[in-house]
Amino acid sequence: MERVQRDNALFRYFRETRAELRKVVWPSRKEATRLSLIVVSVLVTLSVFLGVVDYVFAQLIGLIVR
């Protein structure tokens, strides 16, 4: 009788992950920098906006509570 050896699930996972990573098209340094700057800009803009909204609501609640 022939014995069929099964792949270890962990080794199979790493082998398949490595194969998938070879298919990835990585961005260039310039593109990665540009996209990172866009993300940081949006983050800062939304943070300022939410800070202003929070301040306005805090002032309104302060007026109501008085």
PDBQT receptor file of N, H, CA, C and O in Angstrom, charges set to zero:
ATOM      1  N   MET A   1       0.824  -1.177   0.000  1.00  0.00    +0.000 N 
ATOM      2  CA  MET A   1       0.000   0.000   0.000  1.00  0.00    +0.000 C 
ATOM      3  C   MET A   1       0.875   1.250   0.000  1.00  0.00    +0.000 C 
ATOM      4  O   MET A   1       1.861   1.362   0.729  1.00  0.00    +0.000 OA
ATOM      5  N   GLU A   2       0.467   2.171  -0.846  1.00  0.00    +0.000 N 
ATOM      6  H   GLU A   2      -0.334   2.080  -1.437  1.00  0.00    +0.000 HD
ATOM      7  CA  GLU A   2       1.168   3.443  -0.879  1.00  0.00    +0.000 C 
ATOM      8  C   GLU A   2       0.596   4.376   0.160  1.00  0.00    +0.000 C 
ATOM      9  O   GLU A   2      -0.613   4.436   0.381  1.00  0.00    +0.000 OA
ATOM     10  N   ARG A   3       1.469   5.077   0.771  1.00  0.00    +0.000 N 
ATOM     11  H   ARG A   3       2.452   5.028   0.591  1.00  0.00    +0.000 HD
ATOM     12  CA  ARG A   3       1.038   6.010   1.798  1.00  0.00    +0.000 C 
ATOM     13  C   ARG A   3       1.099   7.423   1.218  1.00  0.00    +0.000 C 
ATOM     14  O   ARG A   3       2.154   7.861   0.759  1.00  0.00    +0.000 OA
ATOM     15  N   VAL A   4      -0.021   8.132   1.237  1.00  0.00    +0.000 N 
ATOM     16  H   VAL A   4      -0.879   7.777   1.610  1.00  0.00    +0.000 HD
ATOM     17  CA  VAL A   4      -0.071   9.492   0.710  1.00  0.00    +0.000 C 
ATOM     18  C   VAL A   4       0.273  10.447   1.844  1.00  0.00    +0.000 C 
ATOM     19  O   VAL A   4      -0.379  10.472   2.888  1.00  0.00    +0.000 OA
ATOM     20  N   GLN A   5       1.315  11.229   1.606  1.00  0.00    +0.000 N 
ATOM     21  H   GLN A   5       1.844  11.209   0.758  1.00  0.00    +0.000 HD
ATOM     22  CA  GLN A   5       1.730  12.169   2.644  1.00  0.00    +0.000 C 
ATOM     23  C   GLN A   5       0.984  13.484   2.424  1.00  0.00    +0.000 C 
ATOM     24  O   GLN A   5       1.006  14.065   1.339  1.00  0.00    +0.000 OA
ATOM     25  N   ARG A   6       0.327  13.927   3.484  1.00  0.00    +0.000 N 
ATOM     26  H   ARG A   6       0.309  13.455   4.366  1.00  0.00    +0.000 HD
ATOM     27  CA  ARG A   6      -0.409  15.179   3.412  1.00  0.00    +0.000 C 
ATOM     28  C   ARG A   6       0.511  16.327   3.785  1.00  0.00    +0.000 C 
ATOM     29  O   ARG A   6       1.383  16.194   4.643  1.00  0.00    +0.000 OA
ATOM     30  N   ASP A   7       0.296  17.471   3.113  1.00  0.00    +0.000 N 
ATOM     31  H   ASP A   7      -0.412  17.579   2.416  1.00  0.00    +0.000 HD
ATOM     32  CA  ASP A   7       1.068  18.661   3.451  1.00  0.00    +0.000 C 
ATOM     33  C   ASP A   7       0.654  19.165   4.821  1.00  0.00    +0.000 C 
ATOM     34  O   ASP A   7      -0.518  19.124   5.195  1.00  0.00    +0.000 OA
ATOM     35  N   ASN A   8       1.618  19.628   5.536  1.00  0.00    +0.000 N 
ATOM     36  H   ASN A   8       2.570  19.661   5.232  1.00  0.00    +0.000 HD
ATOM     37  CA  ASN A   8       1.341  20.280   6.801  1.00  0.00    +0.000 C 
ATOM     38  C   ASN A   8       0.609  21.585   6.472  1.00  0.00    +0.000 C 
ATOM     39  O   ASN A   8       1.039  22.321   5.584  1.00  0.00    +0.000 OA
ATOM     40  N   ALA A   9      -0.474  21.877   7.165  1.00  0.00    +0.000 N 
ATOM     41  H   ALA A   9      -0.823  21.279   7.887  1.00  0.00    +0.000 HD
ATOM     42  CA  ALA A   9      -1.296  23.051   6.869  1.00  0.00    +0.000 C 
ATOM     43  C   ALA A   9      -0.497  24.343   7.000  1.00  0.00    +0.000 C 
ATOM     44  O   ALA A   9      -0.685  25.270   6.212  1.00  0.00    +0.000 OA
ATOM     45  N   LEU A  10       0.384  24.410   7.979  1.00  0.00    +0.000 N 
ATOM     46  H   LEU A  10       0.536  23.656   8.618  1.00  0.00    +0.000 HD
ATOM     47  CA  LEU A  10       1.172  25.619   8.176  1.00  0.00    +0.000 C 
ATOM     48  C   LEU A  10       2.140  25.837   7.017  1.00  0.00    +0.000 C 
ATOM     49  O   LEU A  10       2.266  26.958   6.524  1.00  0.00    +0.000 OA
ATOM     50  N   PHE A  11       2.821  24.786   6.577  1.00  0.00    +0.000 N 
ATOM     51  H   PHE A  11       2.718  23.876   6.978  1.00  0.00    +0.000 HD
ATOM     52  CA  PHE A  11       3.744  24.913   5.449  1.00  0.00    +0.000 C 
ATOM     53  C   PHE A  11       2.992  25.271   4.173  1.00  0.00    +0.000 C 
ATOM     54  O   PHE A  11       3.464  26.082   3.377  1.00  0.00    +0.000 OA
ATOM     55  N   ARG A  12       1.834  24.673   3.981  1.00  0.00    +0.000 N 
ATOM     56  H   ARG A  12       1.450  24.014   4.628  1.00  0.00    +0.000 HD
ATOM     57  CA  ARG A  12       1.017  24.974   2.798  1.00  0.00    +0.000 C 
ATOM     58  C   ARG A  12       0.600  26.450   2.807  1.00  0.00    +0.000 C 
ATOM     59  O   ARG A  12       0.636  27.121   1.775  1.00  0.00    +0.000 OA
ATOM     60  N   TYR A  13       0.207  26.938   3.975  1.00  0.00    +0.000 N 
ATOM     61  H   TYR A  13       0.178  26.392   4.813  1.00  0.00    +0.000 HD
ATOM     62  CA  TYR A  13      -0.200  28.343   4.103  1.00  0.00    +0.000 C 
ATOM     63  C   TYR A  13       0.941  29.268   3.681  1.00  0.00    +0.000 C 
ATOM     64  O   TYR A  13       0.734  30.184   2.884  1.00  0.00    +0.000 OA
ATOM     65  N   PHE A  14       2.145  29.033   4.213  1.00  0.00    +0.000 N 
ATOM     66  H   PHE A  14       2.313  28.289   4.860  1.00  0.00    +0.000 HD
ATOM     67  CA  PHE A  14       3.278  29.892   3.888  1.00  0.00    +0.000 C 
ATOM     68  C   PHE A  14       3.670  29.776   2.417  1.00  0.00    +0.000 C 
ATOM     69  O   PHE A  14       4.040  30.773   1.798  1.00  0.00    +0.000 OA
ATOM     70  N   ARG A  15       3.595  28.591   1.861  1.00  0.00    +0.000 N 
ATOM     71  H   ARG A  15       3.295  27.781   2.364  1.00  0.00    +0.000 HD
ATOM     72  CA  ARG A  15       3.928  28.410   0.450  1.00  0.00    +0.000 C 
ATOM     73  C   ARG A  15       2.946  29.161  -0.440  1.00  0.00    +0.000 C 
ATOM     74  O   ARG A  15       3.349  29.811  -1.406  1.00  0.00    +0.000 OA
ATOM     75  N   GLU A  16       1.648  29.073  -0.114  1.00  0.00    +0.000 N 
ATOM     76  H   GLU A  16       1.321  28.546   0.670  1.00  0.00    +0.000 HD
ATOM     77  CA  GLU A  16       0.631  29.774  -0.903  1.00  0.00    +0.000 C 
ATOM     78  C   GLU A  16       0.725  31.288  -0.720  1.00  0.00    +0.000 C 
ATOM     79  O   GLU A  16       0.511  32.047  -1.666  1.00  0.00    +0.000 OA
ATOM     80  N   THR A  17       1.043  31.721   0.495  1.00  0.00    +0.000 N 
ATOM     81  H   THR A  17       1.217  31.105   1.263  1.00  0.00    +0.000 HD
ATOM     82  CA  THR A  17       1.202  33.151   0.745  1.00  0.00    +0.000 C 
ATOM     83  C   THR A  17       2.363  33.703  -0.072  1.00  0.00    +0.000 C 
ATOM     84  O   THR A  17       2.259  34.774  -0.670  1.00  0.00    +0.000 OA
ATOM     85  N   ARG A  18       3.450  32.976  -0.093  1.00  0.00    +0.000 N 
ATOM     86  H   ARG A  18       3.535  32.106   0.392  1.00  0.00    +0.000 HD
ATOM     87  CA  ARG A  18       4.619  33.399  -0.862  1.00  0.00    +0.000 C 
ATOM     88  C   ARG A  18       4.296  33.478  -2.354  1.00  0.00    +0.000 C 
ATOM     89  O   ARG A  18       4.736  34.400  -3.041  1.00  0.00    +0.000 OA
ATOM     90  N   ALA A  19       3.536  32.520  -2.845  1.00  0.00    +0.000 N 
ATOM     91  H   ALA A  19       3.178  31.771  -2.287  1.00  0.00    +0.000 HD
ATOM     92  CA  ALA A  19       3.149  32.527  -4.258  1.00  0.00    +0.000 C 
ATOM     93  C   ALA A  19       2.264  33.735  -4.569  1.00  0.00    +0.000 C 
ATOM     94  O   ALA A  19       2.410  34.354  -5.623  1.00  0.00    +0.000 OA
ATOM     95  N   GLU A  20       1.355  34.071  -3.666  1.00  0.00    +0.000 N 
ATOM     96  H   GLU A  20       1.237  33.568  -2.810  1.00  0.00    +0.000 HD
ATOM     97  CA  GLU A  20       0.475  35.222  -3.889  1.00  0.00    +0.000 C 
ATOM     98  C   GLU A  20       1.261  36.530  -3.847  1.00  0.00    +0.000 C 
ATOM     99  O   GLU A  20       0.996  37.439  -4.634  1.00  0.00    +0.000 OA
ATOM    100  N   LEU A  21       2.223  36.628  -2.935  1.00  0.00    +0.000 N 
ATOM    101  H   LEU A  21       2.438  35.890  -2.296  1.00  0.00    +0.000 HD
ATOM    102  CA  LEU A  21       3.019  37.851  -2.837  1.00  0.00    +0.000 C 
ATOM    103  C   LEU A  21       3.864  38.084  -4.091  1.00  0.00    +0.000 C 
ATOM    104  O   LEU A  21       4.191  39.226  -4.413  1.00  0.00    +0.000 OA
ATOM    105  N   ARG A  22       4.214  37.023  -4.790  1.00  0.00    +0.000 N 
ATOM    106  H   ARG A  22       3.948  36.095  -4.528  1.00  0.00    +0.000 HD
ATOM    107  CA  ARG A  22       4.965  37.175  -6.040  1.00  0.00    +0.000 C 
ATOM    108  C   ARG A  22       4.101  37.786  -7.137  1.00  0.00    +0.000 C 
ATOM    109  O   ARG A  22       4.629  38.363  -8.088  1.00  0.00    +0.000 OA
ATOM    110  N   LYS A  23       2.770  37.665  -7.015  1.00  0.00    +0.000 N 
ATOM    111  H   LYS A  23       2.342  37.197  -6.242  1.00  0.00    +0.000 HD
ATOM    112  CA  LYS A  23       1.857  38.210  -8.021  1.00  0.00    +0.000 C 
ATOM    113  C   LYS A  23       1.570  39.701  -7.803  1.00  0.00    +0.000 C 
ATOM    114  O   LYS A  23       1.050  40.372  -8.695  1.00  0.00    +0.000 OA
ATOM    115  N   VAL A  24       1.907  40.211  -6.628  1.00  0.00    +0.000 N 
ATOM    116  H   VAL A  24       2.330  39.666  -5.904  1.00  0.00    +0.000 HD
ATOM    117  CA  VAL A  24       1.586  41.593  -6.282  1.00  0.00    +0.000 C 
ATOM    118  C   VAL A  24       2.416  42.556  -7.120  1.00  0.00    +0.000 C 
ATOM    119  O   VAL A  24       3.613  42.355  -7.322  1.00  0.00    +0.000 OA
ATOM    120  N   VAL A  25       1.753  43.609  -7.605  1.00  0.00    +0.000 N 
ATOM    121  H   VAL A  25       0.780  43.772  -7.441  1.00  0.00    +0.000 HD
ATOM    122  CA  VAL A  25       2.462  44.680  -8.295  1.00  0.00    +0.000 C 
ATOM    123  C   VAL A  25       2.672  45.780  -7.265  1.00  0.00    +0.000 C 
ATOM    124  O   VAL A  25       1.736  46.496  -6.912  1.00  0.00    +0.000 OA
ATOM    125  N   TRP A  26       3.909  45.912  -6.785  1.00  0.00    +0.000 N 
ATOM    126  H   TRP A  26       4.670  45.330  -7.072  1.00  0.00    +0.000 HD
ATOM    127  CA  TRP A  26       4.209  46.866  -5.742  1.00  0.00    +0.000 C 
ATOM    128  C   TRP A  26       4.340  48.259  -6.335  1.00  0.00    +0.000 C 
ATOM    129  O   TRP A  26       4.861  48.408  -7.440  1.00  0.00    +0.000 OA
ATOM    130  N   PRO A  27       3.870  49.296  -5.614  1.00  0.00    +0.000 N 
ATOM    131  CA  PRO A  27       3.981  50.665  -6.137  1.00  0.00    +0.000 C 
ATOM    132  C   PRO A  27       5.432  51.138  -6.101  1.00  0.00    +0.000 C 
ATOM    133  O   PRO A  27       6.252  50.660  -5.317  1.00  0.00    +0.000 OA
ATOM    134  N   SER A  28       5.712  52.093  -6.980  1.00  0.00    +0.000 N 
ATOM    135  H   SER A  28       5.046  52.481  -7.617  1.00  0.00    +0.000 HD
ATOM    136  CA  SER A  28       7.055  52.676  -6.975  1.00  0.00    +0.000 C 
ATOM    137  C   SER A  28       7.202  53.559  -5.726  1.00  0.00    +0.000 C 
ATOM    138  O   SER A  28       6.222  53.871  -5.051  1.00  0.00    +0.000 OA
ATOM    139  N   ARG A  29       8.424  53.944  -5.443  1.00  0.00    +0.000 N 
ATOM    140  H   ARG A  29       9.221  53.691  -5.991  1.00  0.00    +0.000 HD
ATOM    141  CA  ARG A  29       8.674  54.790  -4.269  1.00  0.00    +0.000 C 
ATOM    142  C   ARG A  29       7.932  56.122  -4.410  1.00  0.00    +0.000 C 
ATOM    143  O   ARG A  29       7.359  56.620  -3.440  1.00  0.00    +0.000 OA
ATOM    144  N   LYS A  30       7.941  56.693  -5.608  1.00  0.00    +0.000 N 
ATOM    145  H   LYS A  30       8.405  56.289  -6.396  1.00  0.00    +0.000 HD
ATOM    146  CA  LYS A  30       7.277  57.966  -5.860  1.00  0.00    +0.000 C 
ATOM    147  C   LYS A  30       5.767  57.836  -5.641  1.00  0.00    +0.000 C 
ATOM    148  O   LYS A  30       5.149  58.690  -5.006  1.00  0.00    +0.000 OA
ATOM    149  N   GLU A  31       5.188  56.770  -6.168  1.00  0.00    +0.000 N 
ATOM    150  H   GLU A  31       5.690  56.076  -6.684  1.00  0.00    +0.000 HD
ATOM    151  CA  GLU A  31       3.743  56.549  -6.023  1.00  0.00    +0.000 C 
ATOM    152  C   GLU A  31       3.363  56.295  -4.563  1.00  0.00    +0.000 C 
ATOM    153  O   GLU A  31       2.348  56.806  -4.090  1.00  0.00    +0.000 OA
ATOM    154  N   ALA A  32       4.161  55.521  -3.858  1.00  0.00    +0.000 N 
ATOM    155  H   ALA A  32       4.986  55.107  -4.242  1.00  0.00    +0.000 HD
ATOM    156  CA  ALA A  32       3.891  55.244  -2.443  1.00  0.00    +0.000 C 
ATOM    157  C   ALA A  32       3.964  56.526  -1.615  1.00  0.00    +0.000 C 
ATOM    158  O   ALA A  32       3.150  56.730  -0.714  1.00  0.00    +0.000 OA
ATOM    159  N   THR A  33       4.932  57.387  -1.916  1.00  0.00    +0.000 N 
ATOM    160  H   THR A  33       5.593  57.221  -2.648  1.00  0.00    +0.000 HD
ATOM    161  CA  THR A  33       5.068  58.657  -1.202  1.00  0.00    +0.000 C 
ATOM    162  C   THR A  33       3.869  59.550  -1.477  1.00  0.00    +0.000 C 
ATOM    163  O   THR A  33       3.319  60.156  -0.557  1.00  0.00    +0.000 OA
ATOM    164  N   ARG A  34       3.463  59.634  -2.732  1.00  0.00    +0.000 N 
ATOM    165  H   ARG A  34       3.910  59.143  -3.480  1.00  0.00    +0.000 HD
ATOM    166  CA  ARG A  34       2.325  60.468  -3.112  1.00  0.00    +0.000 C 
ATOM    167  C   ARG A  34       1.049  59.987  -2.433  1.00  0.00    +0.000 C 
ATOM    168  O   ARG A  34       0.287  60.796  -1.903  1.00  0.00    +0.000 OA
ATOM    169  N   LEU A  35       0.811  58.696  -2.443  1.00  0.00    +0.000 N 
ATOM    170  H   LEU A  35       1.429  58.039  -2.874  1.00  0.00    +0.000 HD
ATOM    171  CA  LEU A  35      -0.392  58.147  -1.815  1.00  0.00    +0.000 C 
ATOM    172  C   LEU A  35      -0.363  58.335  -0.301  1.00  0.00    +0.000 C 
ATOM    173  O   LEU A  35      -1.400  58.588   0.313  1.00  0.00    +0.000 OA
ATOM    174  N   SER A  36       0.808  58.213   0.297  1.00  0.00    +0.000 N 
ATOM    175  H   SER A  36       1.650  58.008  -0.202  1.00  0.00    +0.000 HD
ATOM    176  CA  SER A  36       0.932  58.426   1.744  1.00  0.00    +0.000 C 
ATOM    177  C   SER A  36       0.626  59.877   2.103  1.00  0.00    +0.000 C 
ATOM    178  O   SER A  36      -0.028  60.142   3.111  1.00  0.00    +0.000 OA
ATOM    179  N   LEU A  37       1.093  60.807   1.290  1.00  0.00    +0.000 N 
ATOM    180  H   LEU A  37       1.625  60.591   0.471  1.00  0.00    +0.000 HD
ATOM    181  CA  LEU A  37       0.803  62.219   1.525  1.00  0.00    +0.000 C 
ATOM    182  C   LEU A  37      -0.688  62.510   1.394  1.00  0.00    +0.000 C 
ATOM    183  O   LEU A  37      -1.228  63.326   2.141  1.00  0.00    +0.000 OA
ATOM    184  N   ILE A  38      -1.349  61.857   0.463  1.00  0.00    +0.000 N 
ATOM    185  H   ILE A  38      -0.911  61.194  -0.144  1.00  0.00    +0.000 HD
ATOM    186  CA  ILE A  38      -2.796  62.024   0.317  1.00  0.00    +0.000 C 
ATOM    187  C   ILE A  38      -3.507  61.529   1.571  1.00  0.00    +0.000 C 
ATOM    188  O   ILE A  38      -4.412  62.193   2.078  1.00  0.00    +0.000 OA
ATOM    189  N   VAL A  39      -3.106  60.377   2.067  1.00  0.00    +0.000 N 
ATOM    190  H   VAL A  39      -2.371  59.838   1.655  1.00  0.00    +0.000 HD
ATOM    191  CA  VAL A  39      -3.729  59.816   3.271  1.00  0.00    +0.000 C 
ATOM    192  C   VAL A  39      -3.513  60.735   4.468  1.00  0.00    +0.000 C 
ATOM    193  O   VAL A  39      -4.450  60.992   5.225  1.00  0.00    +0.000 OA
ATOM    194  N   VAL A  40      -2.296  61.233   4.648  1.00  0.00    +0.000 N 
ATOM    195  H   VAL A  40      -1.535  61.024   4.033  1.00  0.00    +0.000 HD
ATOM    196  CA  VAL A  40      -1.998  62.124   5.773  1.00  0.00    +0.000 C 
ATOM    197  C   VAL A  40      -2.789  63.427   5.642  1.00  0.00    +0.000 C 
ATOM    198  O   VAL A  40      -3.289  63.944   6.641  1.00  0.00    +0.000 OA
ATOM    199  N   SER A  41      -2.909  63.966   4.425  1.00  0.00    +0.000 N 
ATOM    200  H   SER A  41      -2.503  63.547   3.613  1.00  0.00    +0.000 HD
ATOM    201  CA  SER A  41      -3.673  65.204   4.210  1.00  0.00    +0.000 C 
ATOM    202  C   SER A  41      -5.145  65.016   4.565  1.00  0.00    +0.000 C 
ATOM    203  O   SER A  41      -5.741  65.855   5.239  1.00  0.00    +0.000 OA
ATOM    204  N   VAL A  42      -5.718  63.919   4.110  1.00  0.00    +0.000 N 
ATOM    205  H   VAL A  42      -5.233  63.238   3.562  1.00  0.00    +0.000 HD
ATOM    206  CA  VAL A  42      -7.122  63.649   4.418  1.00  0.00    +0.000 C 
ATOM    207  C   VAL A  42      -7.295  63.467   5.924  1.00  0.00    +0.000 C 
ATOM    208  O   VAL A  42      -8.269  63.955   6.498  1.00  0.00    +0.000 OA
ATOM    209  N   LEU A  43      -6.374  62.781   6.557  1.00  0.00    +0.000 N 
ATOM    210  H   LEU A  43      -5.583  62.385   6.091  1.00  0.00    +0.000 HD
ATOM    211  CA  LEU A  43      -6.429  62.562   7.999  1.00  0.00    +0.000 C 
ATOM    212  C   LEU A  43      -6.386  63.879   8.771  1.00  0.00    +0.000 C 
ATOM    213  O   LEU A  43      -7.182  64.091   9.685  1.00  0.00    +0.000 OA
ATOM    214  N   VAL A  44      -5.475  64.747   8.410  1.00  0.00    +0.000 N 
ATOM    215  H   VAL A  44      -4.828  64.575   7.667  1.00  0.00    +0.000 HD
ATOM    216  CA  VAL A  44      -5.358  66.041   9.086  1.00  0.00    +0.000 C 
ATOM    217  C   VAL A  44      -6.611  66.880   8.848  1.00  0.00    +0.000 C 
ATOM    218  O   VAL A  44      -7.134  67.490   9.781  1.00  0.00    +0.000 OA
ATOM    219  N   THR A  45      -7.094  66.916   7.609  1.00  0.00    +0.000 N 
ATOM    220  H   THR A  45      -6.669  66.420   6.851  1.00  0.00    +0.000 HD
ATOM    221  CA  THR A  45      -8.299  67.685   7.277  1.00  0.00    +0.000 C 
ATOM    222  C   THR A  45      -9.499  67.200   8.073  1.00  0.00    +0.000 C 
ATOM    223  O   THR A  45     -10.229  68.007   8.649  1.00  0.00    +0.000 OA
ATOM    224  N   LEU A  46      -9.709  65.894   8.111  1.00  0.00    +0.000 N 
ATOM    225  H   LEU A  46      -9.116  65.239   7.644  1.00  0.00    +0.000 HD
ATOM    226  CA  LEU A  46     -10.847  65.354   8.859  1.00  0.00    +0.000 C 
ATOM    227  C   LEU A  46     -10.685  65.570  10.364  1.00  0.00    +0.000 C 
ATOM    228  O   LEU A  46     -11.673  65.794  11.063  1.00  0.00    +0.000 OA
ATOM    229  N   SER A  47      -9.468  65.507  10.861  1.00  0.00    +0.000 N 
ATOM    230  H   SER A  47      -8.665  65.325  10.293  1.00  0.00    +0.000 HD
ATOM    231  CA  SER A  47      -9.230  65.745  12.282  1.00  0.00    +0.000 C 
ATOM    232  C   SER A  47      -9.580  67.183  12.657  1.00  0.00    +0.000 C 
ATOM    233  O   SER A  47     -10.216  67.422  13.683  1.00  0.00    +0.000 OA
ATOM    234  N   VAL A  48      -9.169  68.132  11.832  1.00  0.00    +0.000 N 
ATOM    235  H   VAL A  48      -8.653  67.938  10.998  1.00  0.00    +0.000 HD
ATOM    236  CA  VAL A  48      -9.489  69.535  12.091  1.00  0.00    +0.000 C 
ATOM    237  C   VAL A  48     -11.004  69.738  12.014  1.00  0.00    +0.000 C 
ATOM    238  O   VAL A  48     -11.590  70.397  12.872  1.00  0.00    +0.000 OA
ATOM    239  N   PHE A  49     -11.627  69.174  10.992  1.00  0.00    +0.000 N 
ATOM    240  H   PHE A  49     -11.151  68.638  10.295  1.00  0.00    +0.000 HD
ATOM    241  CA  PHE A  49     -13.076  69.307  10.835  1.00  0.00    +0.000 C 
ATOM    242  C   PHE A  49     -13.814  68.744  12.058  1.00  0.00    +0.000 C 
ATOM    243  O   PHE A  49     -14.700  69.399  12.606  1.00  0.00    +0.000 OA
ATOM    244  N   LEU A  50     -13.449  67.540  12.478  1.00  0.00    +0.000 N 
ATOM    245  H   LEU A  50     -12.729  67.008  12.033  1.00  0.00    +0.000 HD
ATOM    246  CA  LEU A  50     -14.111  66.937  13.636  1.00  0.00    +0.000 C 
ATOM    247  C   LEU A  50     -13.819  67.712  14.921  1.00  0.00    +0.000 C 
ATOM    248  O   LEU A  50     -14.672  67.776  15.806  1.00  0.00    +0.000 OA
ATOM    249  N   GLY A  51     -12.640  68.294  15.034  1.00  0.00    +0.000 N 
ATOM    250  H   GLY A  51     -11.947  68.242  14.315  1.00  0.00    +0.000 HD
ATOM    251  CA  GLY A  51     -12.319  69.128  16.191  1.00  0.00    +0.000 C 
ATOM    252  C   GLY A  51     -13.198  70.364  16.234  1.00  0.00    +0.000 C 
ATOM    253  O   GLY A  51     -13.678  70.750  17.300  1.00  0.00    +0.000 OA
ATOM    254  N   VAL A  52     -13.411  70.987  15.088  1.00  0.00    +0.000 N 
ATOM    255  H   VAL A  52     -13.021  70.674  14.222  1.00  0.00    +0.000 HD
ATOM    256  CA  VAL A  52     -14.278  72.164  15.019  1.00  0.00    +0.000 C 
ATOM    257  C   VAL A  52     -15.722  71.786  15.354  1.00  0.00    +0.000 C 
ATOM    258  O   VAL A  52     -16.383  72.480  16.127  1.00  0.00    +0.000 OA
ATOM    259  N   VAL A  53     -16.203  70.702  14.780  1.00  0.00    +0.000 N 
ATOM    260  H   VAL A  53     -15.665  70.139  14.153  1.00  0.00    +0.000 HD
ATOM    261  CA  VAL A  53     -17.570  70.243  15.063  1.00  0.00    +0.000 C 
ATOM    262  C   VAL A  53     -17.726  69.938  16.549  1.00  0.00    +0.000 C 
ATOM    263  O   VAL A  53     -18.737  70.305  17.150  1.00  0.00    +0.000 OA
ATOM    264  N   ASP A  54     -16.749  69.278  17.145  1.00  0.00    +0.000 N 
ATOM    265  H   ASP A  54     -15.928  68.981  16.658  1.00  0.00    +0.000 HD
ATOM    266  CA  ASP A  54     -16.794  68.966  18.574  1.00  0.00    +0.000 C 
ATOM    267  C   ASP A  54     -16.841  70.246  19.404  1.00  0.00    +0.000 C 
ATOM    268  O   ASP A  54     -17.608  70.340  20.362  1.00  0.00    +0.000 OA
ATOM    269  N   TYR A  55     -16.027  71.221  19.040  1.00  0.00    +0.000 N 
ATOM    270  H   TYR A  55     -15.404  71.144  18.262  1.00  0.00    +0.000 HD
ATOM    271  CA  TYR A  55     -15.996  72.496  19.767  1.00  0.00    +0.000 C 
ATOM    272  C   TYR A  55     -17.356  73.201  19.679  1.00  0.00    +0.000 C 
ATOM    273  O   TYR A  55     -17.866  73.704  20.680  1.00  0.00    +0.000 OA
ATOM    274  N   VAL A  56     -17.932  73.232  18.482  1.00  0.00    +0.000 N 
ATOM    275  H   VAL A  56     -17.518  72.823  17.669  1.00  0.00    +0.000 HD
ATOM    276  CA  VAL A  56     -19.234  73.888  18.299  1.00  0.00    +0.000 C 
ATOM    277  C   VAL A  56     -20.297  73.189  19.139  1.00  0.00    +0.000 C 
ATOM    278  O   VAL A  56     -21.073  73.848  19.831  1.00  0.00    +0.000 OA
ATOM    279  N   PHE A  57     -20.336  71.873  19.083  1.00  0.00    +0.000 N 
ATOM    280  H   PHE A  57     -19.706  71.337  18.521  1.00  0.00    +0.000 HD
ATOM    281  CA  PHE A  57     -21.336  71.143  19.875  1.00  0.00    +0.000 C 
ATOM    282  C   PHE A  57     -21.113  71.336  21.375  1.00  0.00    +0.000 C 
ATOM    283  O   PHE A  57     -22.077  71.431  22.134  1.00  0.00    +0.000 OA
ATOM    284  N   ALA A  58     -19.865  71.396  21.804  1.00  0.00    +0.000 N 
ATOM    285  H   ALA A  58     -19.081  71.319  21.187  1.00  0.00    +0.000 HD
ATOM    286  CA  ALA A  58     -19.575  71.614  23.222  1.00  0.00    +0.000 C 
ATOM    287  C   ALA A  58     -20.079  72.995  23.651  1.00  0.00    +0.000 C 
ATOM    288  O   ALA A  58     -20.626  73.149  24.743  1.00  0.00    +0.000 OA
ATOM    289  N   GLN A  59     -19.894  73.982  22.798  1.00  0.00    +0.000 N 
ATOM    290  H   GLN A  59     -19.449  73.857  21.911  1.00  0.00    +0.000 HD
ATOM    291  CA  GLN A  59     -20.384  75.330  23.116  1.00  0.00    +0.000 C 
ATOM    292  C   GLN A  59     -21.907  75.354  23.156  1.00  0.00    +0.000 C 
ATOM    293  O   GLN A  59     -22.490  76.005  24.024  1.00  0.00    +0.000 OA
ATOM    294  N   LEU A  60     -22.560  74.653  22.227  1.00  0.00    +0.000 N 
ATOM    295  H   LEU A  60     -22.086  74.125  21.522  1.00  0.00    +0.000 HD
ATOM    296  CA  LEU A  60     -24.026  74.607  22.212  1.00  0.00    +0.000 C 
ATOM    297  C   LEU A  60     -24.559  73.911  23.455  1.00  0.00    +0.000 C 
ATOM    298  O   LEU A  60     -25.520  74.381  24.063  1.00  0.00    +0.000 OA
ATOM    299  N   ILE A  61     -23.952  72.808  23.833  1.00  0.00    +0.000 N 
ATOM    300  H   ILE A  61     -23.171  72.427  23.338  1.00  0.00    +0.000 HD
ATOM    301  CA  ILE A  61     -24.374  72.087  25.035  1.00  0.00    +0.000 C 
ATOM    302  C   ILE A  61     -24.142  72.974  26.253  1.00  0.00    +0.000 C 
ATOM    303  O   ILE A  61     -24.962  72.980  27.171  1.00  0.00    +0.000 OA
ATOM    304  N   GLY A  62     -23.036  73.725  26.280  1.00  0.00    +0.000 N 
ATOM    305  H   GLY A  62     -22.369  73.720  25.535  1.00  0.00    +0.000 HD
ATOM    306  CA  GLY A  62     -22.762  74.639  27.378  1.00  0.00    +0.000 C 
ATOM    307  C   GLY A  62     -23.832  75.708  27.517  1.00  0.00    +0.000 C 
ATOM    308  O   GLY A  62     -24.211  76.073  28.630  1.00  0.00    +0.000 OA
ATOM    309  N   LEU A  63     -24.317  76.210  26.390  1.00  0.00    +0.000 N 
ATOM    310  H   LEU A  63     -24.009  75.913  25.486  1.00  0.00    +0.000 HD
ATOM    311  CA  LEU A  63     -25.385  77.208  26.416  1.00  0.00    +0.000 C 
ATOM    312  C   LEU A  63     -26.697  76.614  26.901  1.00  0.00    +0.000 C 
ATOM    313  O   LEU A  63     -27.453  77.273  27.615  1.00  0.00    +0.000 OA
ATOM    314  N   ILE A  64     -26.971  75.372  26.518  1.00  0.00    +0.000 N 
ATOM    315  H   ILE A  64     -26.357  74.837  25.938  1.00  0.00    +0.000 HD
ATOM    316  CA  ILE A  64     -28.232  74.710  26.910  1.00  0.00    +0.000 C 
ATOM    317  C   ILE A  64     -28.219  74.383  28.400  1.00  0.00    +0.000 C 
ATOM    318  O   ILE A  64     -29.239  74.541  29.070  1.00  0.00    +0.000 OA
ATOM    319  N   VAL A  65     -27.104  73.939  28.923  1.00  0.00    +0.000 N 
ATOM    320  H   VAL A  65     -26.275  73.810  28.379  1.00  0.00    +0.000 HD
ATOM    321  CA  VAL A  65     -27.009  73.495  30.315  1.00  0.00    +0.000 C 
ATOM    322  C   VAL A  65     -27.078  74.687  31.281  1.00  0.00    +0.000 C 
ATOM    323  O   VAL A  65     -27.597  74.538  32.387  1.00  0.00    +0.000 OA
ATOM    324  N   ARG A  66     -26.585  75.826  30.904  1.00  0.00    +0.000 N 
ATOM    325  H   ARG A  66     -26.164  75.947  30.005  1.00  0.00    +0.000 HD
ATOM    326  CA  ARG A  66     -26.567  76.990  31.804  1.00  0.00    +0.000 C 
ATOM    327  C   ARG A  66     -27.913  77.352  32.293  1.00  0.00    +0.000 C 
ATOM    328  O   ARG A  66     -28.056  78.307  33.057  1.00  0.00    +0.000 OA
TER     329      ARG A  66
